[in-house]
Amino acid sequence: MHLDWTALGQVTAVSIGVTVAVVTVFALGVLGVARVEAAREESGTGSALGLTQAGLCFVACAAVVVYGIYLIVPQFH
């Protein structure tokens, strides 16, 4: 019985860690969008760095979500 609780604790720790990481990366993506908007208001053109940052962060978040769905849905295996 002790091993069952250990496994549950490990799954919980990994889930919380991945959730915090995905939320952090998503927040960095939102920061990139904010940089683009700030650059547009200031100079009339977007910021390539902000757009690249946002794109990479959102793609990374989408990849993690798709991988999670792949792990959950047995038809994909």
C-alpha positions in Angstrom: 0.0 0.0 0.0 2.9 2.4 0.7 4.0 2.2 -3.0 0.6 3.3 -4.2 0.8 6.5 -2.2 4.3 7.1 -3.4 3.3 6.8 -7.0 0.3 9.2 -6.4 2.7 11.7 -4.8 5.1 11.5 -7.8 2.3 12.0 -10.3 1.0 14.9 -8.3 4.5 16.5 -8.1 5.1 16.1 -11.9 1.6 17.4 -12.7 2.1 20.5 -10.6 5.6 21.1 -12.0 4.5 20.8 -15.6 1.5 23.0 -15.0 3.7 25.8 -13.5 6.1 25.5 -16.4 3.4 25.7 -19.0 1.7 28.7 -17.3 5.1 30.4 -17.1 5.9 29.8 -20.8 2.4 31.0 -21.7 2.9 34.2 -19.6 6.1 34.8 -21.5 4.2 34.5 -24.7 1.7 37.1 -23.5 4.6 39.3 -22.6 5.8 38.9 -26.2 2.4 40.0 -27.5 2.5 43.0 -25.2 5.9 44.0 -26.6 4.5 43.8 -30.1 1.6 46.1 -29.1 3.9 48.5 -27.3 6.2 48.8 -30.3 3.2 49.4 -32.6 1.9 52.2 -30.4 5.4 53.7 -30.1 6.7 53.6 -33.6 3.8 52.2 -35.7 5.6 48.9 -36.4 5.6 45.6 -34.6 8.6 44.2 -32.7 10.1 41.1 -34.4 11.6 40.0 -31.1 8.3 40.1 -29.3 6.5 38.4 -32.2 9.1 35.6 -32.2 9.0 35.2 -28.5 5.2 35.0 -28.5 5.2 32.5 -31.4 7.8 30.2 -29.8 6.1 30.3 -26.4 2.6 29.5 -27.8 3.9 26.7 -30.0 5.7 25.2 -27.0 2.5 25.4 -25.0 0.5 23.8 -27.8 3.0 21.0 -28.1 2.8 20.2 -24.4 -1.0 20.1 -24.6 -1.0 17.9 -27.7 1.5 15.6 -26.1 -0.7 15.4 -23.0 -3.8 14.5 -25.1 -1.7 11.9 -26.9 -0.8 10.3 -23.6 -4.4 10.3 -22.3 -6.2 9.1 -25.4 -5.5 5.4 -26.0 -6.6 5.4 -29.7 -3.5 7.5 -30.5 -1.0 4.8 -29.4 
